[in-house]
């Protein structure tokens, strides 16, 4: 090659771009003999200077992928609760389906009523109990641990449970007050009792009491338990209030490991 | 101001005092917490991590009494529990990010801090893998990453070298030496050689209280050739432990 290679060819060569074999050979043999073109191949001092200035900045600029929006939901939902929330919706749907095919317990008591207090308790246990939330000890030692985070996670559970049960009660003709108050009272009750014995134990205890005191007699004696009737509403409201008071006064328990037991 | 100031600390678990009238002062540097199983190491670390309430005594962390508002202290705290659970479906990066959020780090700092923490434990290339795909040693390193992500002034590591292979243990010692320059690092371990290699200071615990505090060299001089152990420091360890609890083959 007698003439010097053009700028664009030389740039493509220096970038290692694909160049037809004959041209590549010509450029290389020319560069071997032409010092002027070898100098043109040398890095551009301006580009070098810009790069030298930029690279430390690039090291400090986060290059991590951005968090997906649904991951941000973990500010509210406990990462351990996801599968349980899905299960809660499935159980609700199953209760409605059984009710629609005419299955009822005892004296025509809808299954929706019987599961309403149990479902949020499961969700709360998955949000703060050590049995279901594996990272409980890591969480408990962080500044965010405490009643505000517990409330956030509980709100997320109720945001799934309550609309699900509301839809179920519309489909099965069960009055709102009959399931909503027991549902909320059991939710707050689990947390309140949890400040003494831990949320896991409180959940197991309350679900057992419900099963033994309300569900079993309803099935065994074929009559509607008083607690499921509309006249029990003031009692449930009082329990709910008492639970909230206990939570307020004993809130520090949630900053320690004892709240997870 | 010392990072940890404990006086007459008692932590009651059930019927026995897991920590029994313990007094301890620790400042900047890397401190090894040694002791036989059941000596109360984990309970002490949990108490220092503010997740366990002391039954009696006074405890002050980073100059703040540890019975009032815990939040400011916890923001400057790094804690790796002995058995820590994680969320299997989380990516490694998401796991550390989530903990950084729980530690109330400013939102803008989180991505950069997470990247740096993962680099320091050598997990950058696994950042986008799920936690469940990691080996035991890698999970442990992810745990260390979450502990250091907020650049803690008080770093509490409970058995951090379990599951690490020898090369990773060496890298870990370099990392804690680096961290000990600015922070108070307390490492609980049952591996005496970890302490000899990585720690500037040793705290030896038995039956809930401190039986020795000094340099690894001081610990070595406590032992004689009649004591069990493969190294001077191991012999020093058995000399101090057996002097306290006579009898029992273990």
Interface residues (C-beta under 8 A of the other chain):
Chain A: X60 X61 X62 X63 X64 X65 X66 X67 X71 X74 X75 X79 X80 X133 X134 X135 X136 X137 X138 X139 X140 X141 X142 X143 X144 X145 X149 X255 X256 X257 X258
Chain B: X46 X49 X50 X51 X52 X53 X70 X71 X72 X74 X75 X77 X79 X81 X83 X84 X85 X86 X87 X89 X90 X93 X94 X97 X98 X99 X101 X102 X103 X104 X111 X112 X114 X115 X127 X128 X146
